[in-house]
Amino acid sequence: MNTEQTLQQMRSLKLTGMASAYQTLLSLPYNQHPPTDQLLAQLVDAEMLHRQHQKTVASIRAAKFRYQAIIEEIQYLPERNIDKNLMLRLADTAFIKRAENVFITGATGCGKSYIASALGLQACQMGLKVGYFSMTKLLQRFNLAKADNSISKELARIEKMHLIILDDWGLQPLDNPMKITLLQMIEDRHGRASTIITSQLPVAQWFDFIAEPTLADAILDRLMQHVHRIELKGESMRKKQKSVVNQVS
């Protein structure tokens, strides 16, 4: 069997990473080819890395992040009140394995969703399953699932995620059935998975936002047992970036 046939068989078996590595090796002078045992190890490593990369890409696509954000691009300006040491600790994603939560609060445009997306993307790169939901769309999704009797299936799907991001918590009023659904979702994940919540409302106002003491106690008690808080300050990052663009123009 010649090398071209070998490459074709690798591709037909979906050993894409292995085929790519083998093709690169064939382009080298013969005296630079590794011994057979090293060659096999290199090809297996290449295939493993390729599959890990593909899995990460698929996880990022499935998460549906609002921003393709990365930790390294977060701006630690003094006026933003971001604890860099806390961010570095969160970036290792160990908080997810400990089933801890993160609250990110601040005014509109201050970068809450960006930071949440960056942490979510980091989790995907660590092989974790992440879901990003704007609260408005999540509530619509739950209402549709209730209408076609698939709400149990929807909650079970969310329960399996290592991390969910609830963006713009507190913007839309909740009726009692939706509060109960949210409680069920949080209860299913409590102690076993993590949640990041972004909100324009300070945490102190969340109880009043839920506006039903028994359900508010139940929801917030579960969310706040093990939580890291990021309270952003300063002017809107979007306005600042727009101002920079206008100055350059």
N, C-alpha and C positions, 0 to 999 in steps of 0.2 A: 504494500500500500504506500503510495507516495504522499508527500506532505500536504498537497492540496486536498486529497481525499480525506486525510486525517482532519484537516481544518473543517471540511464540509460536515463530517460526522460530528465533530464537536458542536458545530452550530445547530445541526439537526437535533442534538440532544440538549440544546439550550445551555450549553456550557460557554456562554458568550465571553465571560472574563478569561476563561482558560484559552479560548481560541485567539483572543486579542493578544494575550501574553505570548502565546506560542508563535504567532505571526511576527511579533516584534523580535523574538529570539531568532527566528529564521533569517531576519535581515542582518544579523551580526555575522562577522567572519566566523568560520567554523572553529577556529582555535579559541574563540571566546565562549563557545557553548559549554554550559556546566555539565558535570557528570550526571548520569541518569537519575540517581537518587535526588540530587539537588534540583534537577529539572522538574521532576515530579512534584517536589515540595513547592517550588516556585509557581507551578501551574495551579496547584490546589489552592495556595494562598491567593493567587490572582482571582480565582473563581469565587472564593469566599468574600474577598473585598468587594468584588463586583456585586454580589448578591446583597451584601450589607448596604451598599450604596443604593441599589434599586429599592430595597425595603425602606430606606430613609426617605427617598424621593416620593414613594407611594404614601408614606405616613404623612409627610408634609402636605401633599396634595389632598389627602383625605381630611386633614385637620381644618382646611379652609381658613387659614389665618387672614386677618384683616390686612396685615403688613408682612412683607418678607423681611423681618427685622432680625438683627443679630446683636448679641450681647456686647461685642466689641465696639459697636457704633453708638452705644448709649452715651449721651453727653452729661458728664458729672459737673455741671456748672454749680457754683456755690448757692445761687438763688433757687435752684431746683429742689434742694433738700433731699438728695438721694445719697444714701449710705452706700458707698462703693464696696465696703467690706461685706455688707449684707448681700448686695447683688452678686458678688463673687461666690458667696456661700450658696446662694440659690442657684447659681449657674451650674453647680456640680450635680444638680437634680436629686441630691440625697433627700431633700425635703419631701419629694414625691414618694420615695420608698418608705418614709416615715409617716406618710398620709397626713402631712401638714398642709395648711392652706395659706394663701397670700391675698391680702387686701391691698389694692392700689387705688388711692383716692386723690382727688384734685380737680381743679377747674377744667372746663372744656379746652381741648387743644394742648394740654400740658404734657402729653406723652404717655398717658396711662395705657392705651391700647398697644402702643409700640413696645413698651416694656413687657407687657403680658405676652405679646406675640413673640418677642425675643426669647423669653423663658420657655414658651411652648415649642418653638423651633429647636431650642437646645435639647429639650426632652425627646423630640423626634430623633435627633441625631444620636441620642443615647439608647435608641431602640424602644422607646416608650410610645404608647398609643395615646394620642391627644385629640381633643375636640374643641373647636373654637366656636362660640355661639354668641351672637348679639342677643340680648334679652328679648328685644322686640320679635326677632325671627324665631327664637326658641319658643316663646309663648304662642306664636302663630302655629308653629310646628306641633306643639302639644294639643292645641285646639283641633287641628286637622286629625291628629291621631285619635283623639277622643271621638270625633265624629265617625271615623271608620273602624272604631273598636280595636285600634292597634297601639294604644297607649302603653300597654304592658310590654309590648315588643320594643317600643321606642325607649322606655325607661331601662329595659334590660340591656339595650345596645349602649346606652350612656354609662350604665353601671360598670361595663367592662373596660372603660377607658381609664388609663392610669392618671390622666390629668384632664380636667375640663376648664375652659376659660369662659366665664360669664361676663360679657362686656356690656357696659352701660346699665348696670344694676341701678334700679330706682327711678328710671326715666318714665316708665309706664306703670299706671296703677294695676294692682292685682285684685281679681275677684277671689272669693273664698275657695271655689273649686281649684283655681290655679295655685293658690297658696298651698293647698293640700297636696297637689301634684309636685310642687317644688319641694315640699317637706319630704315626700316619698323619695324623690330623686336624691336628696341630700342624705336621708336616712340610709338608703341603699349603699351609698358610697362611704358613709361615716366610718372612720377608723381603718379604711382599706384603700382609699384613693384620695387624690388631692384636687382642690378647686382654687382657681385664681379668680377673684372678683374685682372688676374695675367699676368705679362709681364716682359721679360728681358729688354725691351726698357724703358728708362725713359719716363715719361709722356710727357715731352717737345718734344719728337721725334714722338709722335703718329700722329700729324698732317701730318708730312712728310711721315709716313708709309701709311696713307690713300691715300695721293698723288693726291687728287682731291679736290681743295679748297672748293668748294661749299658743297660737301658731307662731307668733313672733318669738316667744320664748323657746319653743321647740326648734325652730330653724336656726336662730342665732346661737343657741347653746351648742349645737353640733358644729357650726361653722367656726366658732371662736375658741374652741378648746385648745387647738394647737395652730396658732396663726402668726404669720409675719406681716407687719404693716409697712407700707410705703406711702407716705403722705406727701405728695408732690406739691410744690409751691412755685411761685413765679409766673411770668406772663406766658401766653400761649406760644408753644414752639412753632405752630403753623404760621402765626403772625410774624414771628421772628424770622423764619425761613423766607417768607414772602418779602419781608423788608430787605433781606440780603439780596434776593433776586432782583428786586427793583433797583437797588443801589448799583448792582453789577450792570443792569441794563442801561 
